[in-house]
Amino acid sequence: MGSKRKHHYSSSRRRESYHHDRHTSSAGDHKRRRLSSDTKDPVSDGSTKDNDGHVSQQPDDEDGWTKVSSKSSKRDKKGGQSRERDDYPALRTYQNYQSEIRLKDIRDLGLYVLADEVAPKWTAVANSRSVRKVVVVMVPGLDERLLRRAEKTAPTKRGSKSPNDEKATTNNGHTSNGDSNTRLKTDVARHLVSQAAASESDDPRAWLFGNVVHVKAPGDTKMSRVHSPLQAMLLSQESDQKQNRNSNNTFTADRTPITEFVHDADELREAEFPIHPSLFTAEVDADLEAARRSKTGQSSKDGWVDTKVSISQPKISADGVDPISKGLSIYSLDCEMVQTSDNATSLARISLIRYPTGTVVIDKLVKPKLPITNYFTQYSGMTPEKLENVTTSLEDIQQDLLEILTPSSVLLGHSLDSDLNALKLTHPFVIDTSIIYPHPRGLPLRSSLKYLANKYLKREIQTGGANGHNSVEDAQAVLDLVKLKCEKGPKWGTIEANGEPIFRRLKRNGRTSAMVDYGTPERGFGKDATHTIGCQNDDEIVKGITRAVKGDNYFDFEIPAGGVDYVWGRLRALEYARGWISGPTSQFPEERQKDVASTNGAEDEDQGKLDAITNETMDRIQQIYDTLPEKSLLVLFSGTADVRPVMRLQAQQQQYRKEFKVKKWDDLTIKWTDTEEQALKKACEDARKGWAVCTIK
């Protein structure tokens, strides 16, 4: 009993020995167990007492064996907090990343954290699955000049580490050597400093200044084009495209019959079309539309006519062999209007051409009944001389169209509701290119026919200058756009043709999202978001983002408590105040707009006024940061720099091209030389210089 023997059994041998001891061994044999009475004495409450007399709990397992904690479990108990910190997400930008950081790289960072995007190449994300939320905020108007000015005026502690120190720490603790701006080896991402260094500053916004990277906005400098940063951030490549990144064929054509694009009553109602009676299957709906038309001056007593159609679907010809047209009679329509003494627009010219050849069916000038007060010559091409001897009336044109348009006819046009209003006519089967080629932000916004023709047909139209538009040319462009749509398929010309909306992608990955923006974010890009919050000013944007992050704990409970996983918002007060884009003026004092907004660029801006608005924007950014829970990824980005110089030079170039065709060099009002060409390219390059902040709170 005085000697101690150590036995090394396997678990099974040990258990067999223990059961044998319980039934056959004496009290003396019992003391030969692994924990002998020489080391620890049992006490009555199930604990043990060591040789110094200290009592510790050692609960037995179901077989009576004492449980001994492993070294790793003891470390976990002692260092629970440090282990939790080890799981904290962090970012580190690669110094040796040789490519430019693009806006889509910033977009894909959030999708990598929450969805199925591949890991970014320009930064490493430690413990990415620990990120709780991603909040992305666009701040147009806050260019790097203003950002750096705000940084220089920020108070810092004496002797504290500055964002401009020669050696700074990235925000996961790793160091990166560089010049005075902690420059990465690229010219795009200048510096990245640690939150630890930023926290030593008295300025609560130091976290922002210490995490700025240069980002190149989308565009084509060689072609002097700056593309939409909104589209670059809110569209991603679809998963099947991602599997074929090395392929040039990122879009697959899907030939579609033209009947698939004929608008139904709901689409026409949303686009504010006068609706033909045959489209209503319920009598009550037809009565409501008739009452509406009577109130708005669109009834028969106001001179309106409806084509002689009584069916709700186009009558397809039985002998039609063309899989696109289905044997239908298809016409493309365009009208030119003037203003009359009743302040209404009245028909002055109509052009109707036939699919697919473009043969002209009607091309006539029309004399309005009321006196003309504005000929809109720069758009319509109408002049008093052209209409002086015209005798054709609106009623004559209506009768012509009633003979041409049958139950087998489809009418094409661009913003066709305007043409039908001028004609005072309804037809049930229409296709509007402004709808089938939708504006990225949806109705009521519409892309111009000139833009669509240039983008999809590679054709310049409406180049008549002071001579106005050519309605036959416009009708032909509409016809060709519809033909192209049928050849390519429903996705062609939509945002989905260039990728998948990020909100839809997040939904596919089981993530909730919210879009917080001015106006009606549920249209366009935001239609796939789990929640949309429309706002009228930046203060409402901040409240909306806070609501999306935290949820509706105290009011209507539309957004569940705890908020959503991904939030996208946009602060626009600075953009509007600088005159970068037109917008609501009620939120800005009139004198501030007059002093700050400028069409000549930042050099004319009142710095004091601009600093005040910048500080307001920075305060709103700080409010957003403060409302985020820990382990949230916050992404701020500017989009582009000032694009007004680009737009001004592009307008000059366009005017030069128009004049060059018809004037001698000495008679040109604008002369475009290599000097102007290089100025345009530089303006484009400058406009594409953006910035972003990516930080973990």
DOKOLTOR-112336 format. One line per field, with one value per residue (C-alpha): chain; x, y, z. Coordinates in steps of 0.2 Angstrom, whole numbers. Layout:
% DOKOLTOR-112336
chain: c(A,...) $
x: c(X,...) $
y: c(Y,...) $
z: c(Z,...) $
//
This chain:
% DOKOLTOR-112336
chain: c(A,A,A,A,A,A,A,A,A,A,A,A,A,A,A,A,A,A,A,A,A,A,A,A,A,A,A,A,A,A,A,A,A,A,A,A,A,A,A,A,A,A,A,A,A,A,A,A,A,A,A,A,A,A,A,A,A,A,A,A,A,A,A,A,A,A,A,A,A,A,A,A,A,A,A,A,A,A,A,A,A,A,A,A,A,A,A,A,A,A,A,A,A,A,A,A,A,A,A,A,A,A,A,A,A,A,A,A,A,A,A,A,A,A,A,A,A,A,A,A,A,A,A,A,A,A,A,A,A,A,A,A,A,A,A,A,A,A,A,A,A,A,A,A,A,A,A,A,A,A,A,A,A,A,A,A,A,A,A,A,A,A,A,A,A,A,A,A,A,A,A,A,A,A,A,A,A,A,A,A,A,A,A,A,A,A,A,A,A,A,A,A,A,A,A,A,A,A,A,A,A,A,A,A,A,A,A,A,A,A,A,A,A,A,A,A,A,A,A,A,A,A,A,A,A,A,A,A,A,A,A,A,A,A,A,A,A,A,A,A,A,A,A,A,A,A,A,A,A,A,A,A,A,A,A,A,A,A,A,A,A,A,A,A,A,A,A,A,A,A,A,A,A,A,A,A,A,A,A,A,A,A,A,A,A,A,A,A,A,A,A,A,A,A,A,A,A,A,A,A,A,A,A,A,A,A,A,A,A,A,A,A,A,A,A,A,A,A,A,A,A,A,A,A,A,A,A,A,A,A,A,A,A,A,A,A,A,A,A,A,A,A,A,A,A,A,A,A,A,A,A,A,A,A,A,A,A,A,A,A,A,A,A,A,A,A,A,A,A,A,A,A,A,A,A,A,A,A,A,A,A,A,A,A,A,A,A,A,A,A,A,A,A,A,A,A,A,A,A,A,A,A,A,A,A,A,A,A,A,A,A,A,A,A,A,A,A,A,A,A,A,A,A,A,A,A,A,A,A,A,A,A,A,A,A,A,A,A,A,A,A,A,A,A,A,A,A,A,A,A,A,A,A,A,A,A,A,A,A,A,A,A,A,A,A,A,A,A,A,A,A,A,A,A,A,A,A,A,A,A,A,A,A,A,A,A,A,A,A,A,A,A,A,A,A,A,A,A,A,A,A,A,A,A,A,A,A,A,A,A,A,A,A,A,A,A,A,A,A,A,A,A,A,A,A,A,A,A,A,A,A,A,A,A,A,A,A,A,A,A,A,A,A,A,A,A,A,A,A,A,A,A,A,A,A,A,A,A,A,A,A,A,A,A,A,A,A,A,A,A,A,A,A,A,A,A,A,A,A,A,A,A,A,A,A,A,A,A,A,A,A,A,A,A,A,A,A,A,A,A,A,A,A,A,A,A,A,A,A,A,A,A,A,A,A,A,A,A,A,A,A,A,A,A,A,A,A,A,A,A,A,A,A,A,A,A,A,A,A,A,A,A,A,A,A,A,A,A,A,A,A,A,A,A,A,A,A,A,A,A,A,A,A,A,A,A,A,A,A,A,A,A,A,A,A,A,A,A,A,A,A,A,A,A,A,A,A,A,A,A,A,A,A,A,A,A,A) $
x: c(0,15,22,14,12,7,-3,-5,-21,-31,-48,-56,-44,-45,-64,-63,-51,-62,-78,-67,-61,-79,-84,-69,-56,-53,-52,-33,-34,-45,-32,-21,-32,-25,-29,-23,-27,-9,-12,-30,-43,-61,-73,-91,-98,-89,-74,-56,-43,-25,-10,-11,-29,-37,-54,-58,-73,-69,-86,-86,-93,-107,-95,-87,-71,-65,-65,-49,-49,-38,-24,-34,-50,-41,-33,-50,-57,-42,-42,-60,-59,-43,-49,-65,-53,-44,-60,-63,-64,-50,-44,-27,-22,-9,6,12,-5,0,-17,-28,-42,-58,-76,-81,-67,-75,-92,-86,-78,-96,-102,-87,-92,-110,-113,-104,-91,-73,-60,-54,-36,-32,-36,-36,-51,-47,-62,-74,-88,-88,-94,-112,-117,-111,-116,-112,-114,-111,-106,-105,-98,-86,-70,-52,-49,-63,-59,-40,-45,-57,-42,-30,-42,-46,-39,-26,-17,0,13,0,2,-4,-12,3,16,30,26,8,-1,-15,-31,-28,-11,1,13,16,31,29,32,24,6,9,9,5,15,1,-4,-22,-22,-11,-12,-21,-18,-23,-39,-27,-18,-34,-41,-27,-34,-47,-56,-70,-69,-50,-56,-62,-46,-35,-43,-44,-39,-39,-52,-54,-72,-79,-76,-66,-53,-48,-66,-68,-82,-86,-98,-111,-104,-121,-123,-105,-109,-127,-124,-113,-109,-121,-115,-115,-105,-93,-89,-84,-74,-62,-76,-80,-98,-105,-123,-133,-145,-163,-174,-191,-207,-213,-229,-219,-215,-233,-237,-252,-264,-253,-238,-247,-255,-238,-232,-247,-254,-272,-278,-289,-306,-302,-288,-300,-307,-318,-331,-329,-310,-316,-329,-316,-304,-318,-322,-303,-302,-318,-310,-293,-300,-296,-314,-323,-331,-314,-309,-302,-304,-301,-295,-308,-302,-312,-299,-286,-272,-265,-274,-259,-260,-262,-251,-237,-220,-209,-206,-202,-217,-229,-238,-243,-244,-231,-229,-216,-223,-215,-223,-217,-227,-229,-237,-253,-263,-271,-253,-255,-244,-252,-248,-238,-230,-233,-222,-227,-216,-218,-209,-197,-192,-194,-206,-214,-233,-237,-226,-237,-237,-252,-260,-266,-283,-277,-264,-246,-237,-220,-214,-200,-190,-174,-183,-198,-190,-207,-207,-221,-216,-217,-235,-241,-250,-254,-272,-271,-280,-279,-296,-289,-274,-285,-296,-280,-274,-291,-290,-272,-273,-282,-283,-267,-258,-244,-238,-220,-214,-202,-212,-227,-239,-234,-237,-254,-259,-255,-265,-279,-279,-278,-273,-272,-256,-241,-222,-213,-194,-192,-200,-192,-175,-178,-169,-158,-168,-185,-200,-204,-186,-183,-168,-168,-170,-154,-145,-152,-148,-130,-128,-137,-137,-120,-130,-130,-148,-155,-140,-150,-146,-156,-166,-174,-177,-182,-197,-194,-176,-183,-196,-183,-172,-187,-190,-172,-172,-187,-180,-164,-173,-182,-166,-157,-171,-180,-164,-156,-155,-159,-148,-149,-140,-124,-125,-136,-143,-133,-149,-155,-138,-139,-157,-151,-138,-151,-146,-158,-155,-161,-159,-161,-161,-170,-186,-193,-179,-191,-190,-175,-160,-169,-184,-175,-170,-179,-184,-183,-184,-188,-181,-181,-165,-149,-155,-169,-156,-146,-162,-167,-150,-151,-168,-162,-147,-157,-174,-191,-190,-202,-214,-222,-211,-209,-191,-188,-178,-160,-161,-155,-138,-134,-138,-135,-138,-133,-130,-133,-133,-115,-118,-133,-125,-110,-121,-114,-132,-149,-160,-172,-168,-180,-166,-153,-155,-156,-141,-131,-135,-131,-114,-109,-116,-106,-106,-88,-80,-73,-61,-76,-84,-84,-73,-81,-98,-91,-82,-99,-108,-94,-94,-112,-109,-95,-106,-119,-106,-101,-119,-120,-103,-109,-125,-117,-114,-97,-90,-99,-90,-93,-89,-90,-86,-87,-92,-83,-75,-83,-89,-95,-79,-81,-99,-94,-80,-91,-105,-92,-85,-103,-107,-90,-95,-112,-105,-90,-102,-110,-98,-80,-66,-66,-85,-85,-90,-80,-64,-59,-40,-28,-27,-46,-45,-31,-41,-56,-45,-38,-55,-61,-46,-48,-67,-63,-53,-63,-60,-66,-65,-67,-66,-72,-80) $
y: c(0,11,9,18,9,18,8,13,4,7,14,-3,-12,1,0,-19,-17,-5,-16,-31,-20,-15,-33,-42,-30,-26,-9,-10,-15,0,12,6,16,30,43,35,41,46,60,65,60,59,71,69,81,72,84,79,86,87,85,104,102,112,105,105,98,82,75,57,51,38,24,32,38,55,68,77,92,93,106,113,115,123,136,139,143,154,163,164,182,181,167,177,191,179,176,194,198,209,216,217,225,216,227,217,218,225,229,244,242,244,248,230,224,234,227,209,211,212,198,187,190,186,177,165,177,171,178,196,197,214,211,197,195,186,176,182,171,181,197,200,214,223,241,250,269,279,297,306,323,319,319,316,334,337,321,326,344,336,325,339,350,335,337,324,320,327,314,301,291,300,292,300,291,283,266,261,246,238,235,217,220,217,231,238,248,263,281,295,290,271,269,252,247,253,271,266,261,274,270,260,263,253,257,255,271,279,276,287,302,314,315,301,300,295,277,284,294,279,267,276,267,274,266,268,270,261,268,269,283,279,282,296,287,287,273,272,268,264,250,244,242,235,222,207,193,178,162,153,167,166,148,154,169,165,165,181,175,181,183,169,175,168,172,177,180,198,194,191,210,216,226,220,232,233,238,251,258,260,269,281,275,278,260,252,245,227,224,224,207,213,225,235,239,245,256,263,267,275,286,291,295,306,316,318,323,307,301,301,318,325,319,302,286,268,256,243,228,218,204,205,196,199,189,178,173,154,155,165,157,170,164,182,191,177,184,199,217,227,245,258,275,292,309,327,339,358,368,376,391,379,375,357,348,345,333,341,326,307,294,276,262,243,229,221,232,249,254,270,268,286,302,317,335,339,357,359,367,380,393,387,396,386,376,367,368,361,345,344,352,362,380,391,389,370,370,386,376,360,355,337,337,326,318,313,304,296,288,282,273,266,257,251,245,229,215,208,224,228,246,250,267,276,284,279,286,304,300,292,307,318,306,305,286,270,253,237,229,241,239,254,253,264,250,235,244,250,264,256,264,260,271,285,287,282,281,292,285,293,284,267,269,273,260,245,249,259,272,291,298,315,324,337,351,366,357,345,327,316,306,292,290,289,276,266,266,260,246,240,240,229,217,216,213,198,191,193,189,197,200,210,229,226,227,208,207,214,203,198,212,209,209,194,186,189,182,166,164,165,183,198,215,233,247,265,278,294,292,275,262,247,251,246,239,238,228,212,219,211,229,246,263,278,295,313,320,313,314,302,291,290,285,272,264,263,256,243,238,237,232,239,236,250,254,245,229,229,225,211,215,213,220,213,206,219,237,249,268,284,301,315,332,336,330,341,356,356,356,339,334,342,337,342,359,360,353,366,385,395,406,391,383,399,401,383,375,379,373,377,365,364,379,391,384,394,384,390,384,368,364,366,354,342,342,339,324,318,319,308,295,295,292,277,270,272,263,247,232,225,214,224,228,246,251,269,274,290,283,295,312,327,322,340,344,328,332,350,344,330,343,353,338,334,352,352,336,343,359,350,341,357,372,377,377,396,396,384,390,376,369,352,349,337,349,347,328,327,338,327,311,319,325,307,300,313,309,290,294,288,282,269,265,247,244,232,240) $
z: c(0,3,-15,-30,-46,-63,-75,-93,-99,-115,-111,-113,-102,-89,-89,-87,-72,-64,-64,-58,-43,-39,-36,-30,-24,-5,1,0,-18,-21,-16,-31,-43,-53,-40,-24,-7,-5,-17,-15,-1,-5,4,7,-6,-20,-21,-18,-6,-10,1,6,11,-3,-9,-28,-37,-47,-53,-58,-75,-76,-72,-57,-66,-62,-76,-79,-90,-105,-107,-122,-112,-98,-110,-117,-100,-96,-113,-118,-122,-132,-142,-146,-152,-163,-172,-175,-194,-201,-218,-225,-242,-251,-254,-270,-278,-296,-303,-301,-288,-298,-292,-295,-283,-270,-274,-274,-256,-249,-260,-254,-236,-238,-254,-266,-274,-275,-263,-268,-275,-268,-250,-237,-226,-209,-202,-215,-209,-193,-202,-196,-208,-224,-226,-242,-244,-260,-256,-273,-272,-259,-269,-263,-262,-249,-240,-238,-233,-219,-214,-212,-201,-190,-172,-166,-150,-148,-152,-158,-173,-188,-204,-213,-203,-213,-206,-202,-197,-207,-198,-193,-185,-199,-204,-222,-226,-238,-241,-232,-237,-233,-252,-258,-274,-285,-288,-286,-267,-258,-240,-227,-208,-193,-183,-168,-174,-179,-161,-154,-162,-154,-170,-170,-189,-189,-194,-210,-215,-210,-222,-239,-255,-273,-284,-303,-308,-324,-341,-356,-357,-375,-380,-368,-359,-340,-336,-322,-305,-299,-311,-307,-289,-291,-304,-303,-314,-314,-307,-324,-332,-317,-322,-340,-336,-349,-363,-373,-375,-359,-366,-375,-388,-386,-401,-395,-405,-405,-396,-380,-379,-382,-366,-355,-346,-330,-339,-349,-334,-325,-340,-340,-357,-362,-362,-376,-369,-376,-364,-349,-345,-331,-334,-319,-324,-341,-333,-321,-336,-346,-331,-329,-348,-347,-332,-341,-358,-367,-371,-388,-384,-384,-401,-396,-406,-402,-415,-421,-410,-398,-393,-379,-389,-406,-420,-426,-445,-448,-463,-454,-457,-448,-430,-425,-432,-432,-448,-439,-447,-437,-439,-431,-427,-424,-422,-421,-411,-409,-395,-398,-389,-377,-370,-377,-389,-405,-420,-434,-443,-443,-450,-450,-458,-460,-452,-457,-473,-466,-481,-477,-476,-470,-469,-468,-461,-451,-448,-430,-428,-415,-417,-415,-401,-402,-416,-406,-422,-414,-410,-422,-437,-440,-446,-451,-469,-469,-462,-471,-485,-476,-476,-468,-451,-436,-440,-457,-449,-437,-451,-460,-444,-441,-458,-456,-438,-436,-423,-431,-430,-417,-415,-411,-404,-392,-377,-388,-375,-381,-399,-395,-385,-399,-411,-398,-402,-393,-399,-388,-395,-393,-389,-382,-384,-368,-358,-366,-365,-347,-339,-325,-312,-319,-324,-324,-330,-348,-359,-374,-392,-397,-383,-386,-405,-401,-388,-396,-415,-415,-425,-423,-425,-422,-429,-438,-426,-429,-442,-429,-429,-444,-439,-452,-446,-428,-433,-442,-426,-416,-428,-428,-409,-408,-421,-411,-395,-403,-410,-393,-381,-366,-356,-370,-366,-348,-332,-332,-349,-341,-325,-310,-298,-282,-272,-281,-279,-260,-260,-269,-255,-241,-236,-233,-240,-240,-252,-245,-258,-265,-274,-277,-274,-277,-295,-306,-296,-279,-285,-279,-262,-247,-241,-249,-240,-251,-244,-249,-240,-232,-215,-220,-228,-212,-202,-216,-215,-196,-197,-210,-199,-182,-188,-183,-164,-160,-174,-188,-188,-207,-205,-192,-176,-179,-196,-213,-218,-232,-233,-248,-247,-255,-247,-261,-252,-256,-274,-276,-267,-279,-294,-300,-303,-303,-288,-274,-268,-253,-241,-246,-242,-259,-255,-251,-268,-277,-268,-269,-285,-300,-318,-321,-309,-291,-294,-293,-277,-261,-249,-233,-239,-246,-230,-220,-232,-231,-212,-212,-224,-213,-198,-206,-211,-193,-187,-199,-192,-174,-177,-184,-172,-170,-183,-197,-213,-219,-237,-242,-260,-271,-288,-299,-297,-306,-323,-328,-338,-348,-352,-357,-369,-376,-380,-389,-399,-404,-410,-420,-428,-433,-440,-449,-461,-467,-464,-469,-456,-454,-452,-437,-420,-412,-418,-412,-413,-404,-390,-386,-389,-376,-364,-366,-362,-347,-341,-343,-333,-319,-318,-316,-300,-285,-268,-256,-238,-232,-213,-200,-185) $
//
